[in-house]
Amino acid sequence: MAIPKYNEFYNIILEFLSDEKIHEVKECREYIIRVMNFSEEDLSELLPVSKLPKLNNRIGWGITYLKKAEMLSQPKRGCIEITDAGKKLLQKNIPITNKILFENDSAENLFEVSDIGDNQNFKGEESTPEEVFEKVYQDINSELSDEILSIISNMSPKFFEKLVIFLVEKMGYGTGTVTPYVKDDGLDGIVYGDKLGFERIGIQAKLWNREKTISRPEVQKFYGALANY
């Protein structure tokens, strides 16, 4: 199942704490997993950059914002309990949203309001701070990758061959060398996987159009070139 947004855990967190006892955060998390019947696949889903468990991250931020809004308290490290304000809110039997928490006087500065009026947008309504950061990080990486690819596509074939050999070396495959630029039979580089040169990897570095697939004749030509080295 799709993991709910962190604000969609508000109700079930307060429901768990409705016995007015002090509980460990771990107990709350286990209760949510059991009641909402999350699968092992759900539990293993990670944030792409930090590799934190997505479910734990969202439950954790749900607890954090409820605490900031004084709907629950933290009597000691790693433990939480519902407050009188939290009990009153839960008794209303309504879906608890960020807007409702914002309307609470104690949560005046909890969320950033971008538009004042009936349709208020609250920062973080959809994503936790980690998810916002990772989205920005991925967008920057994507833009940077496109820019690098654009620069490389305009460089000379000699530069591209050297770049490919450099990358293969940095990936740990061994020590590489570019073959002579003329009469190389389509073989642009050799990477030696051992010091004696018995393990060799042939490299063909070509700038291919993204819409064009590598044809069989090209593969056969490359295979034939390997036999000569």
Summary of the structure (lengths in Angstrom):
residues: 229
radius of gyration: 28.3
end to end distance: 53.2
largest distance: 82.6
contacts: 599
relative contact order: 0.09
helix: 49%
strand: 10%
